Amino acid sequence: MPLPVRVTDLMIDREAYHVCRLLTSRDFVSFCRDRNIPVQAERLRHLERLGLFFPMLRIHRIDVVHKVEFLDGGTLFRDLGQLRPDEAWDGDVQTELAWFDFSQRVMQSWIEHGNAWDPRARSSPHAATVDTDPRRHEAYYSQFQAFELDYLLRPLTATVHIEWALRDDGTIDPAWGDQLKPNLSEFATNIARHRTPNPDRDLSALCQIISDRYYPKTQGDERHIMISTGGMDHPRWDWYQFARNWDAAAVAAALDLGKDELRRLYERVFLLYRTTDPLERWQGLVRFIRLDKRQRLKDDALRAQTFGEMAKMLRLFYRDAFGESIDPRGEFGTTVIDRVPDIVVEDDPLRALELVANDFGINPKPQVVLFVEGATEHAAVPRLFDKMFATTPNVFGIELVNLGGVSNATGGKDSTHSTLWRLIDYLHHHQTIAFVLLDNEGLAPVNIGKGLRRAQSIHFPDRRATRSNYVKLWKLSFEMDNFNNAELARALTSYAEGRARFSAADVKLCRDSVRTARKNIKLLTLETLYTQRTGGPLKKPQFGQILVDLMFDPSTKRKPQHRPIVRFLDKVAGLASTQSSARDACHLGV
């Protein structure tokens, strides 16, 4: 990069620790160990002595003398203020270590007096007592240094297969340890001989500097963000005001950071994030999980989340600083041929979540909506599913909608498509396939059979609202198309329960009446025939269930698979159950 040498001064000037506070050595160790980075406080200190890894800030606490008045026999005392060097005082005193906080006034004062320093950029006479008088010293790290530390420790952390120390007879092979020690020692020597400043050192500092602006953007579920602050050190800090006044270009200039260099840093972080994330194939879904649930991830998954947060911060900073966007999907250096469907989350998080939920098969909305004309099909279809698949349509993700008559679906004479057109187009836009199953009567042949099949989508100008094979019109009706005269007569007789008997000839009269229907001539329907014979109504739902049972009766010669309704429902169920069914609506042809 590199960042200006006095990067600590830049952090202090910008107070770049409101959101992501600097962590004590103990807290940083805990942060790293939660992310499966093998480190202890002693190892951090040893790496610092070797010049391989440094905290961002070190402080040395001096003694502060306070004037006090002891109370209750010395068990309590009243603090009367700090004793100045030139102040005369004959009373009691209490000596304690100086209190430190991250307010700008305190930070600047400690640095001016040499009690706080950046060990990466300068030395301090107090550094000699870090190990001999540890109670006075504290090291502070940025959480983003986990990236730098992880990169450093990977080659420094050996994995040893202990079983190789054993001979075949179970005794220890003394030569094994003799070979191991020189190999590791030589490797360590090479590390020390060729040690150079860690290239990720500047990256960690950069992320800390921009964290106040962009880290909250990483703390959410793509629909909400969580804004936290450093606490009591900055009680009046307003993130929204800070964000409005943020000048990314000025920050980049202060860091002497060019566009190409920032993009290189982003790609480095993003690549490591993607290649080390055990949930990499699940990130499309994980990013929508609530933050408090996502924070329950462990080890490598949690570490990858931290690296992903860093990558997102750098990407947003790049956009604001240079007015250009980096593809958040990270496909730099590749050519994307086709991606259907895909949406940049920042553009439309709800739509993106919908597509991801469909892709993972966890969207609770139906994958298929089947519009049927009336009560007969509404009762018959679930019974058919039970006979065909031993389950219900809901298990397939199919919602059954009773339109309550053809006229409710077809619209008026002036409607060239149908009132279903917009609804079906909307459902397909949201990856729910819609099927229509209606009788061929009224305006259905024109507004459904022709109009709906030809209707253009308002969401995709180059596509139709639906596919022609998603619309099914019976030639006459559900009963007439799927059952012959003898079967219908048998079903009517069964339904009448001894009150009347029906013949195939009776049903043929009804079929001929429907087939040759003419205007202003009353039709002889199955309902009319039944009422004439019995004096009671033919309840279509119950009659439909009798027809389904007859269809699957072993004594019935015509097999179920040869009936139009079974073939149609088999296609509906097949689309609903396949993994790609939810995407099928996005490929509706013209």
Secondary structure as UniProt FT lines:
FT   TURN            5..6
FT   HELIX           7..14
FT   TURN            15..17
FT   STRAND          23..24
FT   HELIX           25..33
FT   TURN            34..36
FT   HELIX           41..49
FT   TURN            50..51
FT   STRAND          57..60
FT   STRAND          63..71
FT   HELIX           72..74
FT   STRAND          76..82
FT   TURN            85..86
FT   STRAND          92..97
FT   HELIX           104..112
FT   TURN            113..114
FT   STRAND          116..117
FT   TURN            119..121
FT   HELIX           125..129
FT   TURN            130..132
FT   HELIX           134..136
FT   STRAND          137..141
FT   TURN            143..144
FT   HELIX           145..156
FT   HELIX           162..165
FT   TURN            168..169
FT   HELIX           174..193
FT   TURN            199..200
FT   HELIX           201..218
FT   TURN            232..233
FT   TURN            235..236
FT   HELIX           239..245
FT   HELIX           248..254
FT   TURN            255..256
FT   HELIX           259..276
FT   TURN            278..279
FT   HELIX           280..282
FT   HELIX           283..286
FT   TURN            287..288
FT   HELIX           291..294
FT   TURN            295..296
FT   HELIX           299..322
FT   TURN            328..329
FT   TURN            332..333
FT   TURN            345..347
FT   HELIX           349..360
FT   STRAND          368..372
FT   HELIX           375..389
FT   HELIX           393..396
FT   STRAND          398..402
FT   HELIX           407..410
FT   TURN            413..414
FT   HELIX           420..429
FT   TURN            430..431
FT   STRAND          433..438
FT   TURN            442..443
FT   HELIX           444..452
FT   HELIX           453..454
FT   TURN            461..462
FT   HELIX           468..470
FT   STRAND          471..473
FT   HELIX           478..482
FT   HELIX           485..496
FT   TURN            497..498
FT   HELIX           504..515
FT   TURN            519..520
FT   HELIX           526..534
FT   HELIX           540..551
FT   TURN            554..555
FT   HELIX           560..562
FT   HELIX           564..577
FT   TURN            579..580
FT   HELIX           581..584
FT   HELIX           585..587
//
